[in-house]
């Protein structure tokens, strides 16, 4: 293999691409340029404006520790739902599981028309609460999802079967505190 020699000339013309103001590009400019073609996540504003962004972010990115995810990471023997025999992914847990469907119906909402391939985010699009204020709608939906998650965890970690009344009381308490300014 031939050896190549490079000689740098400190007097050579600077051929870097300059910014529109004639200044040398910064690391920030390169960062913005590299992500310029990446589309914004349309659901991110909903997540970060909510009162519980952590659970929504994990849910949106399918990173909640469902049995299916834990099984995929070799941390759980099966991906089976604790309430039924189906695979427990995020959509199943919050929408299609008979247990979550039962709770949604108990509070007067029906989720049977939601499609698996569109994810749980459909709840924000279809507005099952018929609530005009996006922040209130997002908060209530998140509160319901959080309480379904807590119900699931009670079953998994304490072998407790929470009743719809128990879940709705917890949900109502949180909702009343949020909307009363308490």
Secondary structure in CASP SS format (residue, H / E / C, confidence):
PFRMAT SS
TARGET T0000
AUTHOR 0000-0000-0000
METHOD secondary structure of the structure
MODEL  1
X C 1.00
X C 1.00
X C 1.00
X C 1.00
X C 1.00
X C 1.00
X C 1.00
X C 1.00
X C 1.00
X C 1.00
X C 1.00
X C 1.00
X C 1.00
X C 1.00
X C 1.00
X C 1.00
X C 1.00
X E 1.00
X C 1.00
X C 1.00
X C 1.00
X C 1.00
X C 1.00
X E 1.00
X C 1.00
X C 1.00
X H 1.00
X H 1.00
X H 1.00
X H 1.00
X H 1.00
X H 1.00
X H 1.00
X H 1.00
X C 1.00
X C 1.00
X C 1.00
X C 1.00
X C 1.00
X C 1.00
X C 1.00
X C 1.00
X C 1.00
X H 1.00
X H 1.00
X H 1.00
X H 1.00
X H 1.00
X C 1.00
X C 1.00
X C 1.00
X C 1.00
X H 1.00
X H 1.00
X H 1.00
X H 1.00
X H 1.00
X H 1.00
X H 1.00
X H 1.00
X C 1.00
X C 1.00
X C 1.00
X C 1.00
X C 1.00
X C 1.00
X H 1.00
X H 1.00
X H 1.00
X H 1.00
X H 1.00
X H 1.00
X C 1.00
X C 1.00
X C 1.00
X C 1.00
X C 1.00
X C 1.00
X C 1.00
X E 1.00
X C 1.00
X C 1.00
X C 1.00
X C 1.00
X C 1.00
X C 1.00
X E 1.00
X C 1.00
X C 1.00
X H 1.00
X H 1.00
X H 1.00
X H 1.00
X H 1.00
X H 1.00
X H 1.00
X C 1.00
X H 1.00
X H 1.00
X H 1.00
X H 1.00
X H 1.00
X H 1.00
X H 1.00
X H 1.00
X H 1.00
X C 1.00
X C 1.00
X C 1.00
X C 1.00
X C 1.00
X C 1.00
X C 1.00
X C 1.00
X C 1.00
X H 1.00
X H 1.00
X H 1.00
X C 1.00
X C 1.00
X C 1.00
X H 1.00
X H 1.00
X H 1.00
X H 1.00
X H 1.00
X C 1.00
X C 1.00
X C 1.00
X C 1.00
X C 1.00
X C 1.00
X C 1.00
X H 1.00
X H 1.00
X H 1.00
X H 1.00
X H 1.00
X H 1.00
X H 1.00
X H 1.00
X H 1.00
X H 1.00
X H 1.00
X H 1.00
X H 1.00
X H 1.00
X H 1.00
X H 1.00
X H 1.00
X H 1.00
X H 1.00
X H 1.00
X H 1.00
X H 1.00
X H 1.00
X H 1.00
X H 1.00
X C 1.00
X C 1.00
X C 1.00
X C 1.00
X C 1.00
X H 1.00
X H 1.00
X H 1.00
X H 1.00
X H 1.00
X H 1.00
X H 1.00
X H 1.00
X H 1.00
X H 1.00
X H 1.00
X H 1.00
X H 1.00
X H 1.00
X H 1.00
X H 1.00
X H 1.00
X C 1.00
X C 1.00
END
